Amino acid sequence: MSKAKAFPLLSPEEAAEKIFHGATVAFSGFTNAGAAKLLPRAIAARAESLHSKGEPFKIRVLTGASSGESIDEPLARAQAMSYRAPYQSGPILRRQINQQEVEYVDMHLSHLPQTVLEGFHGKVDFAVIEATEITSDGRVYLTTSIGASPTYLKYADHVIIEINRHHSERLREMADIVIMPPPPHRFPLPFSDPLTKVGYPYAVVDPKKVVAVLENDEQDHVPSFSAADERSHRIAQHVVRFLLDEMLAGRIPDDFPPLQAGVGNVSNGVMAALAQNPYIPPFRMYTEVFQDSLVDIMEQGKLVAASTTSLTVTHETLKRLYSNMDFFVPRIVLRPQEISNHPGIIRRLGVIALNTAIEVDIYGNVNSSHVYGMDIMNGIGGSGEFTRNSYISIFMCPSVAKGGRISAIVPMCPHIDNNEHSVQIVVTDQGLADLRGMGPAHRAQTIIERCAHPAYKDYLHGYLERSRRGHIRHDLATSFELHLNLMEQGAMLPDLDLSSINDA
């Protein structure tokens, strides 16, 4: 800490006074991992105080990705946000976005650093970054996520550092930080393995820009996920069976390609199933989020290496990791999101992508971000970057939800994040559809037969039969009939007998 004494040591309240109405503030954090914690709460308190006096106060917020309880929710509760990018989470902020009280830019996460550089989010007035240390010459050692923090430190006008003593200083041994120059001067990244390192263990800031240092000793607020349910187990078994078949066919080599897995119970269930299957060899990961289940799998010896941009693990799991850094440090690399989600590296390494969907249409188009095609849930995150550039792209979801009132397989998605040209494999608890090499009519029949819940198959087949003939068949008069029924009557098929449907 002695090296940080070269900078002004302020209280959170004093630092919050520096943030002005209309400022663009870029916070560290990719999920709640490594998120700034003290200043967001102090800014929220300042906003509430100013609002009580009738004074306006809202800021524009950037992070690496979602940062729910650490950033999004305190500021949303205080009605202190006017703008949010590139990803979000939290029920209060979600409601404000859907009511158009907050402008939200949902974007591919690897694109964020370049759009910041090019000024599409406006001038970054403040960067608020969590670190284990800042040196007098401007080296910043980050905590449990890298995210977009190196970019924010470089381009923000003013910088505030939250020194968090809760985190292990050995995190710097995992860090590999590089900032790409703007096109057309980008250099090739010589990646041949998820553990390849090309950068430095620290980010850099001009010391003259550091206007405050805050002291903290607070854990990351990463919530735990509930245990995988029976549907998740069935999805996991379909995925494992598919990967084994690909190995037998010679399409997956013995040197198993790296895996990427999205966040959530379904992905955790799949990773656990892969770890438990004796015929799946030890594997590596090139992903964006490292979750609790991966710590277990790494300790078991099944996961031998992982590249990520955040350690999104619960408090108890992080304590376990910190207590055994000699084991984990050589096996985990933490990178900026521009690199962890880099399309060229994903394609070069032949990553197998495992992501989740809200719904999939009969042709393989995926909606992973919007309900009814209008209301945001969280956002696209990194799924598009991995899906478009992976060796094999897999999307997973339960076939029905809400006791059968909702089908995940629909005639047409009213919002599409990943289209039929990128989605290769669709998996539900009912089965798996391998869409590679299939034309639209073949895809539609395969998805309905293998992935739709039996209660919805007749409707979906009937939709195809009455659709206008074309390369892609649709009945535009009823394309969104299921969604309209759900909005107006609370179920996609209001007359369906739900008593026999088990979506547990």
Long-range contacts (C-beta under 8 A, 24 or more apart in sequence): 1-133, 1-163, 1-165, 1-215, 3-133, 3-134, 3-135, 3-136, 4-133, 4-134, 4-161, 4-163, 4-213, 6-136, 6-207, 7-134, 7-161, 7-207, 7-210, 7-212, 7-213, 8-210, 8-211, 8-212, 8-213, 9-212, 9-213, 9-214, 9-215, 10-212, 10-213, 10-214, 11-214, 12-38, 12-39, 12-41, 12-42, 12-214, 13-42, 13-45, 13-46, 14-212, 15-39, 15-42, 15-160, 15-211, 15-212, 15-214, 16-42, 16-43, 16-45, 16-46, 17-46, 18-126, 18-158, 18-160, 18-211, 18-212, 19-43, 19-46, 19-59, 19-126, 20-125, 21-50, 21-55, 21-56, 21-57, 21-58, 21-59, 22-58, 22-59, 22-60, 22-82, 23-59, 23-60, 23-125, 23-126, 24-59, 24-60, 24-61, 24-62, 24-83, 24-121, 24-122, 24-123, 24-124, 24-125, 24-126, 25-59, 25-60, 25-61, 25-62, 25-124, 25-125, 25-126, 25-127, 25-128, 26-61, 26-62, 26-63, 26-116, 26-124, 26-126, 26-127, 26-128, 26-148, 26-152, 26-156, 27-61, 27-62, 27-63, 27-67, 27-71, 27-127, 27-128, 27-129, 28-63, 28-64, 28-127, 28-128, 28-129, 28-130, 28-142, 28-143, 28-145, 28-147, 28-149, 28-152, 28-162, 29-63, 29-64, 29-65, 29-67, 29-70, 29-71, 29-130, 29-145, 29-147, 30-63, 30-64, 30-65, 30-67, 30-145, 30-146, 30-147, 30-148, 30-288, 30-289, 30-309, 30-310, 30-312, 30-337, 31-65, 31-66, 31-67, 31-68, 31-89, 31-145, 31-222, 31-263, 31-289, 31-310, 31-312, 32-67, 32-68, 32-69, 32-70, 32-220, 32-221, 32-222, 32-223, 32-312, 33-143, 33-144, 33-145, 33-220, 33-222, 33-310, 33-311, 33-312, 33-313, 34-130, 34-142, 34-143, 34-144, 34-145, 34-146, 34-147, 34-149, 34-220, 34-310, 34-311, 35-63, 35-67, 35-70, 35-71, 35-130, 35-145, 35-220, 35-221, 36-70, 36-71, 36-128, 36-129, 36-130, 36-162, 37-70, 37-130, 37-162, 37-164, 37-216, 37-218, 37-221, 38-162, 38-214, 38-216, 38-218, 39-128, 39-160, 39-162, 39-214, 40-70, 40-71, 40-74, 40-75, 40-128, 41-74, 43-75, 43-78, 43-80, 44-74, 44-75, 44-77, 44-78, 44-80, 45-78, 47-75, 47-78, 47-79, 47-80, 48-78, 48-80, 51-78, 51-79, 58-82, 60-84, 60-121, 60-122, 61-85, 62-86, 62-112, 62-116, 62-121, 62-124, 62-148, 62-152, 63-87, 63-147, 63-148, 64-109, 64-112, 64-145, 64-146, 64-147, 64-148, 64-149, 64-309, 64-310, 64-337, 65-109, 65-147, 65-288, 65-310, 65-337, 65-381, 66-90, 66-378, 66-379, 66-381, 68-221, 68-223, 69-221, 69-223, 70-220, 70-221, 76-102, 83-121, 85-112, 85-121, 86-111, 86-112, 86-379, 87-378, 87-379, 87-380, 87-381, 88-376, 88-378, 88-379, 89-378, 94-376, 94-377, 94-378, 97-376, 98-374, 98-375, 98-376, 104-376, 106-369, 106-376, 106-379, 106-380, 107-379, 107-380, 108-341, 108-380, 108-382, 108-384, 108-385, 109-288, 109-337, 109-341, 109-381, 109-382, 109-385, 110-337, 110-338, 110-340, 110-341, 110-342, 110-343, 110-382, 110-385, 112-148, 112-151, 112-337, 112-338, 113-148, 113-151, 113-179, 113-180, 113-336, 113-337, 113-338, 114-180, 114-182, 114-338, 116-148, 116-151, 116-152, 116-155, 117-151, 117-155, 117-182, 118-182, 123-157, 124-152, 124-155, 124-156, 124-157, 125-156, 125-157, 125-158, 126-156, 126-157, 126-158, 126-159, 126-160, 127-152, 127-153, 127-155, 127-156, 127-158, 127-159, 127-160, 128-159, 128-160, 128-162, 129-153, 129-159, 129-160, 129-161, 129-162, 129-203, 130-161, 130-162, 130-164, 130-216, 131-161, 131-162, 131-163, 131-164, 132-163, 132-164, 132-165, 132-167, 132-168, 132-169, 132-171, 132-172, 133-163, 133-169, 134-161, 134-163, 134-205, 134-210, 134-213, 136-207, 137-207, 138-204, 138-205, 138-206, 138-207, 138-210, 139-202, 139-203, 139-204, 140-202, 140-203, 140-204, 140-205, 141-169, 141-171, 141-172, 141-175, 141-201, 141-202, 142-171, 142-172, 142-175, 142-177, 142-202, 142-203, 142-334, 143-167, 143-171, 143-220, 144-171, 144-220, 144-310, 144-311, 144-312, 144-318, 144-334, 145-309, 145-310, 145-311, 145-312, 145-334, 146-175, 146-177, 146-203, 146-309, 146-310, 146-334, 146-335, 146-336, 146-337, 146-340, 147-309, 147-310, 147-336, 147-337, 148-336, 148-337, 148-338, 149-203, 149-336, 150-177, 150-179, 150-203, 150-204, 150-336, 151-179, 151-336, 151-338, 153-203, 153-204, 153-205, 154-179, 154-204, 154-205, 156-209, 157-209, 158-209, 158-211, 159-205, 159-209, 159-210, 159-211, 160-210, 160-211, 160-212, 160-213, 160-214, 161-210, 161-212, 161-213, 161-214, 162-213, 162-214, 162-215, 162-216, 163-213, 163-214, 163-215, 163-216, 164-216, 164-217, 164-218, 165-215, 165-216, 165-217, 166-216, 166-217, 166-218, 166-219, 167-322, 168-322, 168-325, 170-322, 170-325, 170-329, 171-334, 172-201, 172-202, 173-201, 173-325, 173-329, 174-328, 174-329, 174-332, 174-333, 174-334, 175-200, 175-201, 175-202, 175-333, 175-334, 175-335, 176-200, 176-201, 176-333, 176-334, 176-335, 176-339, 177-201, 177-202, 177-203, 177-335, 177-336, 178-336, 178-339, 179-336, 179-338, 180-338, 180-339, 189-339, 189-342, 189-344, 189-345, 191-345, 191-348, 191-349, 192-348, 192-349, 193-284, 193-305, 193-349, 194-258, 194-284, 194-285, 194-286, 194-305, 194-306, 194-307, 194-333, 194-349, 195-284, 195-305, 195-307, 195-331, 195-333, 196-333, 197-333, 199-335, 219-315, 219-318, 220-315, 220-318, 222-312, 222-313, 222-314, 222-315, 222-318, 223-314, 224-292, 224-314, 225-264, 225-265, 225-268, 225-291, 225-292, 226-265, 227-265, 228-265, 228-266, 228-268, 228-269, 228-272, 229-265, 229-504, 230-429, 230-504, 231-398, 231-399, 231-429, 231-503, 231-504, 232-265, 232-266, 232-268, 232-269, 232-270, 232-398, 232-429, 233-269, 233-273, 234-429, 235-266, 235-269, 235-270, 235-396, 235-397, 235-398, 235-427, 235-428, 235-429, 236-266, 236-269, 236-270, 236-272, 236-273, 236-274, 237-273, 238-427, 238-431, 238-432, 239-270, 239-273, 239-274, 239-354, 239-394, 239-396, 239-427, 239-432, 240-270, 240-273, 240-274, 240-277, 240-280, 241-432, 242-394, 242-425, 242-427, 242-432, 242-434, 243-274, 243-280, 243-352, 244-277, 244-279, 244-280, 246-392, 247-279, 252-352, 254-281, 256-280, 256-281, 256-282, 256-283, 256-284, 257-349, 257-350, 257-351, 257-352, 257-391, 258-283, 258-284, 258-285, 258-286, 258-307, 258-349, 258-350, 258-351, 258-352, 259-283, 259-284, 259-285, 259-286, 259-287, 259-351, 259-352, 259-354, 260-285, 260-286, 260-287, 260-288, 260-346, 260-351, 260-352, 260-353, 260-354, 260-355, 260-386, 260-390, 261-285, 261-287, 261-289, 261-291, 261-354, 261-355, 262-289, 262-354, 262-355, 262-356, 262-381, 262-382, 262-383, 263-289, 263-291, 263-312, 264-356, 266-356, 266-396, 266-397, 266-398, 267-291, 267-354, 267-355, 267-356, 267-396, 268-292, 268-293, 270-354, 270-396, 271-297, 272-296, 272-297, 274-302, 275-300, 275-302, 275-303, 286-340, 286-345, 286-346, 286-349, 286-351, 287-340, 288-337, 288-340, 288-341, 288-381, 288-382, 290-332, 292-317, 295-320, 295-321, 298-328, 298-331, 298-332, 299-327, 303-331, 304-331, 305-331, 305-332, 306-331, 306-332, 306-333, 307-332, 307-333, 307-335, 307-340, 308-332, 308-333, 308-334, 308-335, 308-340, 309-334, 309-335, 309-336, 309-337, 309-339, 309-340, 309-341, 310-334, 337-382, 340-382, 341-382, 341-385, 341-386, 342-385, 343-385, 343-388, 343-389, 344-389, 346-385, 346-386, 346-389, 346-390, 347-389, 347-390, 347-391, 350-390, 350-391, 351-386, 351-389, 351-390, 351-391, 352-390, 352-391, 352-392, 352-394, 353-383, 353-386, 353-387, 353-390, 353-392, 353-393, 353-394, 354-394, 354-396, 355-383, 355-386, 355-387, 355-393, 355-394, 355-395, 355-396, 355-418, 356-395, 356-396, 356-397, 357-395, 357-396, 357-397, 357-408, 358-397, 358-408, 359-397, 359-407, 359-408, 359-409, 359-410, 359-413, 360-395, 360-397, 360-408, 360-409, 360-410, 360-413, 360-423, 360-426, 360-447, 360-451, 361-409, 361-410, 361-411, 361-412, 361-413, 362-409, 362-410, 362-411, 362-412, 362-443, 362-444, 362-447, 362-448, 362-460, 362-463, 362-464, 363-420, 363-440, 363-443, 363-444, 363-447, 363-472, 364-419, 364-420, 364-423, 364-426, 364-433, 364-435, 364-443, 364-447, 365-412, 365-413, 365-416, 365-418, 365-419, 365-420, 365-423, 366-395, 366-413, 366-416, 366-417, 366-418, 366-419, 366-423, 367-413, 367-414, 367-415, 367-416, 367-417, 368-395, 368-417, 368-418, 369-415, 369-417, 370-414, 370-415, 372-414, 372-483, 372-486, 372-487, 373-413, 373-414, 373-415, 373-480, 373-483, 374-414, 374-415, 380-417, 383-417, 383-418, 384-417, 384-418, 384-422, 387-418, 387-422, 387-423, 388-418, 388-422, 392-424, 392-425, 393-418, 393-422, 393-423, 393-424, 393-425, 394-424, 394-425, 394-426, 394-427, 395-423, 395-425, 395-426, 395-427, 396-427, 396-428, 397-427, 397-428, 398-428, 398-429, 398-503, 399-428, 399-429, 399-430, 399-451, 399-452, 399-453, 399-456, 400-453, 400-455, 400-456, 400-501, 400-503, 401-503, 402-491, 402-503, 403-498, 403-501, 403-503, 404-453, 404-455, 404-491, 404-496, 404-498, 404-501, 404-503, 405-486, 405-490, 405-491, 405-492, 405-498, 406-486, 406-491, 406-492, 407-452, 407-453, 407-455, 407-456, 407-482, 407-492, 407-493, 409-447, 409-448, 409-451, 409-452, 409-453, 409-456, 409-460, 410-482, 410-483, 410-492, 411-460, 411-463, 411-474, 411-475, 411-478, 411-479, 411-480, 411-481, 411-482, 412-474, 412-479, 412-480, 414-480, 414-483, 426-451, 427-451, 428-452, 428-453, 430-454, 440-471, 440-472, 440-473, 441-473, 444-473, 453-501, 455-493, 455-496, 455-500, 455-501, 456-492, 456-493, 459-493
